[in-house]
């Protein structure tokens, strides 16, 4: 799965925004934390959810299940708004 080109990532003051361009069916902005931003950045390349989780876990220490839940929540939200292919 990969983030569609109709969406742009913007970072401001530690907040991550996913902005829909005029070509996207979704109209709006999705805001998230650093974990959401990391997920978005990784999705600029074609990756599975498991690959995203592994990359984030390699970089951050977190209790079991936290990264998996955060990434799954982000992927679900992105699918719901039509922001990802695959």
N, C-alpha and C positions, 0 to 999 in steps of 0.2 A: 504494500500500500504506500501511497505517496500523496503528499499535499498537492492539491490542484494549483495550477498557475494563476487561477482567478482569485487567489487569496494571498495577502501580503502580511509578513510578520513585522511587528514594530515593537521595539523595547524602549520603555521610558521609566526612569526612576525605579528599576527593579520590577516593574510590571510588564507583562507581555501581552500584546494585543494581536489578534488575528483580524485583519480588516478585509472585508469582501470588496472586490472591485466591481465595477458596473457590469461585468460579464458574468458574474456569479448569480445563481438563482437565489441564494441567501442574501439578504440585505441587512447588514449590521456589523457589529464588532463583538468579538468574544475576548474577554479579559481573563488572564490567569496568572498564576505564580511562577516561580523559577522552574519548577518541575514541568509545568505546562509549556513554558518556553523552550526548555530542553527537548521535550517531546516534539514540538513543532519544528525545531531546527533539524532534528534527526529525520523527520518525515520529509525533508526536502529531497532526500534520496529514497529510493524504493527499499523499504524494510518491513519486516514482519513486526507484530507487537512484541513477540518474544525477543527479537533482536534489539528493539528499542529498550526494553526492560534490562537486558544484559548490559548494554552500553551505559545506561544510567547507573546501574548497580556497580559497575566497574569504577565509576567516578565518585559516587556518593555512598556514605554509610547510612543505612536506614534499617529499622526493624523489619523482620520478615513480613512480607505481604504489603508493605506500604507503597513501595515503588510500583509493584504489580497493580495495585488498586488505583493508584493515581494515573498511571499510563492507560489502564483500561477505561477509566472515567473520561479521560481526554479523548481517546480514540472513539468512544461511543458518542460523545458530544460532536466531534468532527464529522462522524458518519451521519448523524442526525441532521446536520446543516448542509451536507453534501460537499464537504471540503476535502475529501480524500478519494483517490482512485484506488480501487482494490479492496 
